[in-house]
Amino acid sequence: MLGDNKSIFGPPARRRRRLPWWLLPITVVIGLAILAGSLRSETREVVAYLDDARPLLEDQSARATAFENLIRVDFVSIEREDFDTLLTQTEADLRAAREQLESREVPGDVVIMDEFLRLALESWELGLDTFATGVLAAADEPTSQIPVQTIEEGIVSLRIGDEFYARFLARSYEIIETVDVAIGEFPEISFAAGEPTLVSASNVAQFVRASSVLGVQSDVGILSVVFEPPDTGTETTDGAMIFPITDTLLLAATVSNVGNQPEKGVVIELTMFDSNGGVVEALSGGQVDLAAGEATSLQFGPISVAPGQRYGLLLNVDLTENEVVVDNNRWERDLVINSP
């Protein structure tokens, strides 16, 4: 009704408070500064990732070069132990690099690139391990086809690693172009791509079997024998060693594994004969385990002797299962003890 004091239009709308015009430029500047700070933070994280990854990959580049030299140059002459050491160390370096990458935060912009890199490191590590297993098996099993298949699997894994790394490099070029600081490029790394020696696993196996020294070499031998008291340094006319007057002899024999594989249960035995050929002493040095290239000294005695007597001494190392060189397994001399 017209007499009613209430308005039919409801309460008057509140006016929206507006920012003073002079605050608008300041707001824009603050917003841009926050955005710029965020971008700089992301850039710093990307740069930090790239700086962390580069030295790791420079190490792997050196390892890849060493592997290339092995395949192209040293394959014919490298010893089995050195071959195993080189590849084992390379695998360990690849694994350490991958674990270091996995332990750090990965910025969002480099997640894909990081995945390519970790897959490359993992494939190279697996490839080297499989390749080494196949190569040594080919040397040990001259007629088996299984090592050839193992070598092929190793080469394929190395090529896969090379492909993942190529994708990592391509992605890294794109990322590096987006940052506003100068960043060095990553090294080119390849373990198998374009390597002519690795074109055929059969050729690798045939070369190892025919031309390399990687095959099993089983050889233990007696390097030296020393006495206490020592001999006089002179000999009889028929070559017997002459010793000063004594009623006992102590001796130490050094036996060595001069092959390229570990030997377990090596036994060295001593036998002493009188002038008539009768056994006057028989001793065993017990069983010893020797790594490739390792030597140990075994002591015998005291052995009773008599002044003025002549003895025959024989030291013998048992042959290993696959031993071919046997000349160094025996040490045999005649001994003469001086008379009073």
VENGIZI-V282841 format. One record per pair of residues at least 4 apart in sequence whose C-alpha atoms are under 7 Angstrom apart, sorted by the first residue. I is the first residue (numbers start at 0). J is the second residue. Records with the same first field share a line. If there is no record, write none. Layout:
I=J + J
//
This chain:
18=22
22=26
23=27
24=28
25=29
26=30
27=31
28=32
29=33
30=34
31=35
32=36
33=37
34=38
35=39
36=40
37=41
38=42
39=43
40=44
41=45
42=46 + 178
43=47
44=48 + 106
45=49 + 106
46=50
47=51
48=52
49=53
52=56
53=57 + 185
54=58
55=59 + 96
56=60 + 186
57=61 + 186
58=62
59=63 + 93
60=64 + 186 + 188
61=65
62=66 + 89
63=67 + 188 + 189 + 190
64=68
65=69
66=70
67=71
68=72 + 73
69=73 + 74
70=74 + 196
71=196
73=77
74=211
75=210 + 211 + 212
76=211 + 212
77=81 + 82 + 212
78=82 + 212 + 213
79=83 + 213 + 259
80=84 + 259
81=85
82=86
83=87
84=88
85=89
86=90 + 127
87=91
88=92
89=93
90=94 + 124 + 127
91=95
92=96
93=97 + 120 + 124
94=98 + 124
95=99
96=100
97=101 + 117 + 120
98=102
99=103
105=109 + 110
106=110
109=113
110=114
111=115
112=116 + 167 + 170 + 171
113=117
114=118
115=119 + 163 + 164 + 166 + 167
116=120 + 163 + 164 + 167
117=121
118=122 + 160 + 163
119=123 + 160 + 161 + 163 + 164
120=124 + 160
121=125
122=126 + 156 + 157 + 159 + 160
123=127 + 156 + 157 + 160
124=128
125=129 + 156
126=130 + 153 + 154 + 156 + 157
127=131 + 153
128=132
129=133 + 149 + 150 + 152 + 153
130=134 + 149 + 150 + 153 + 154
131=135
132=136
133=137 + 146 + 147 + 149 + 150
134=138 + 146 + 150 + 204
135=139 + 213
136=140 + 146
137=141 + 146 + 147 + 204 + 207 + 208
138=207 + 208 + 213 + 214
139=214 + 215
141=208
144=148
145=149
146=150
147=151 + 200 + 201 + 204
148=152
149=153
150=154 + 200
151=155 + 200
152=156
153=157
154=158 + 191 + 197
155=159
156=160
157=161 + 190 + 191
158=162 + 191 + 192
159=163
160=164
161=165 + 189 + 190 + 192
162=166
163=167
164=168
165=169
166=170
167=171
168=172
169=173
170=174
171=175
172=176
173=177
174=178
175=182
191=197
194=198
197=203
199=203
200=204
201=205
202=206
203=207
204=208
205=209
206=210 + 211
207=211 + 213
215=259 + 260
216=258 + 259 + 260
217=258 + 259 + 260 + 319 + 321 + 322
218=256 + 257 + 258 + 322 + 324
219=255 + 256 + 257 + 258 + 328
220=254 + 255 + 256 + 316 + 327 + 328
221=252 + 253 + 254 + 255 + 327 + 328 + 329 + 330
222=253 + 254 + 255
223=252 + 253
224=250 + 251 + 252 + 253
225=250 + 251 + 252
226=248 + 249 + 250 + 251
227=248 + 249 + 250
228=248
229=242
230=240 + 241 + 242 + 243
231=241 + 242 + 243
233=240 + 241
234=238 + 239 + 240 + 241
235=239 + 240 + 241
239=332 + 333 + 334 + 335
240=333 + 334 + 335
241=334 + 335 + 336 + 337
242=335 + 336 + 337
243=336 + 337
244=306 + 336 + 337 + 338 + 339
245=306
246=303 + 304 + 305 + 306
247=301 + 302 + 303 + 304
248=300 + 301 + 302 + 303
249=299 + 300 + 301 + 302
250=298 + 299 + 300
251=296 + 297 + 298 + 299
252=296 + 297 + 298
253=294 + 295 + 296 + 297
254=294 + 295 + 296
255=292 + 293 + 294 + 295
256=289 + 290 + 291 + 292 + 293 + 294
257=291 + 292
258=291 + 292
259=291
260=290 + 291
261=289 + 290 + 291
262=288 + 289 + 290
263=287 + 288 + 289
264=286 + 287 + 288
265=286 + 287 + 288 + 317
266=284 + 285 + 286 + 287 + 316 + 317
267=283 + 284 + 285 + 314 + 315 + 316 + 317
268=282 + 283 + 284 + 314 + 315 + 316
269=281 + 282 + 283 + 313 + 314 + 315
270=278 + 280 + 281 + 282 + 312 + 313 + 314
271=278 + 279 + 280 + 281 + 310 + 311 + 312 + 313
272=276 + 277 + 278 + 279 + 310 + 311 + 312
273=277 + 278 + 279 + 309 + 310 + 311
274=309 + 310
284=297
289=293 + 294
305=336
306=336 + 337 + 338 + 339
307=335 + 336 + 337 + 338
308=335 + 336
309=334 + 335 + 336
310=333 + 334 + 335
311=332 + 333 + 334
312=331 + 332 + 333
313=330 + 331 + 332
314=329 + 330 + 331
315=328 + 329 + 330
316=328 + 329
318=322
//
